[in-house]
């Protein structure tokens, strides 16, 4: 048996309590709109500079105009055993700390995304 076959056989025999954790980064494009005359009112002693709006956005002073989800980029993955996965669950979901082990595992095993026809 080749090394590749042995590795595949090991995974099959040991995968019951093994989980793949995929880490992804979700990217959104946000747009903000500031009326130029309002921007001028922030600094009436100087000619208006549209780049002042960048500071307003950075300081979270502007309401969001729109957003668009651009997708997810996978950054990494790892295979964890059940014990390590439950530690990660508790770390990432501290608000569910009072859940039992069984509730956590049931939640994890309900992994398939369900989409309705109206979404």
C-alpha positions in Angstrom: 0.0 0.0 0.0 1.3 3.4 -0.9 1.9 6.3 1.6 -1.1 8.1 0.0 -3.4 5.1 0.5 -2.3 4.7 4.1 -3.0 8.3 4.8 -6.5 8.0 3.2 -7.2 4.9 5.2 -6.1 6.6 8.4 -8.6 9.5 7.7 -11.4 7.1 7.0 -10.8 5.2 10.2 -10.4 8.3 12.4 -12.9 10.8 10.9 -15.9 10.1 13.2 -14.9 12.7 15.8 -12.9 14.9 13.3 -14.1 18.2 12.0 -12.8 20.6 9.3 -12.8 24.2 10.4 -12.7 26.6 7.4 -11.8 30.2 8.2 -13.1 32.8 5.7 -13.1 36.6 5.4 -16.3 38.2 4.1 -15.9 41.4 2.1 -18.4 44.1 1.7 -18.2 47.3 -0.3 -19.8 50.2 1.5 -20.8 53.6 0.1 -21.3 56.8 2.0 -22.7 60.1 0.7 -22.1 63.6 2.2 -23.7 66.7 0.7 -20.9 69.1 -0.3 -22.6 72.1 1.2 -22.8 70.3 4.6 -19.1 69.4 4.3 -18.3 73.1 3.8 -20.3 73.9 6.9 -17.8 71.8 8.9 -15.0 74.3 8.0 -16.4 77.6 6.7 -13.0 79.3 6.8 -11.5 77.2 4.0 -12.6 76.2 0.5 -14.4 72.9 0.7 -12.2 69.8 0.0 -14.1 66.7 -0.9 -11.5 64.6 0.9 -12.9 65.9 4.2 -15.6 63.3 3.7 -13.0 60.6 4.1 -12.3 61.8 7.7 -16.0 61.8 8.4 -16.4 58.2 7.2 -13.3 57.1 9.2 -14.7 58.7 12.3 -18.0 56.9 11.7 -19.9 60.2 11.4 -21.7 59.3 8.2 -24.7 57.0 7.7 -24.2 54.2 5.2 -25.7 54.8 1.8 -25.4 51.3 0.5 -23.5 48.0 0.7 -22.7 45.1 -1.5 -21.4 41.7 -0.4 -18.5 40.9 -2.7 -18.0 37.4 -1.4 -15.8 35.3 0.9 -12.1 34.5 0.6 -10.9 31.4 2.4 -7.9 32.1 4.5 -7.2 28.7 5.9 -8.5 25.4 7.2 -7.6 22.9 9.9 -8.9 19.5 11.1 -9.7 19.4 14.8 -10.8 16.5 17.0 -14.0 17.0 19.0 -12.4 18.2 22.2 -10.4 20.9 20.4 -13.4 21.9 18.4 -15.5 22.3 21.6 -12.7 24.5 23.0 -12.9 26.6 19.8 -16.7 26.7 20.1 -16.5 28.1 23.6 -13.9 30.6 22.6 -15.8 31.9 19.6 -19.3 31.6 21.1 -18.9 32.7 24.7 -22.5 33.7 24.8 -23.4 30.0 24.5 -21.3 28.8 27.4 -24.3 27.4 29.3 -25.1 25.0 26.4 -24.5 21.3 27.2 -21.9 19.4 25.2 -24.7 17.6 23.4 -26.3 20.9 22.4 -23.0 22.2 21.0 -22.4 19.0 19.0 -25.9 19.0 17.7 -25.5 22.6 16.6 -22.2 21.8 14.9 -23.6 18.8 13.1 -26.5 20.9 11.7 -23.9 22.4 9.4 -25.8 22.5 6.0 -27.0 26.0 5.0 -30.7 26.0 4.1 -32.0 28.5 1.6 -35.6 29.2 1.0 -36.9 29.9 -2.5 -37.6 33.5 -1.6 -34.0 34.4 -0.7 
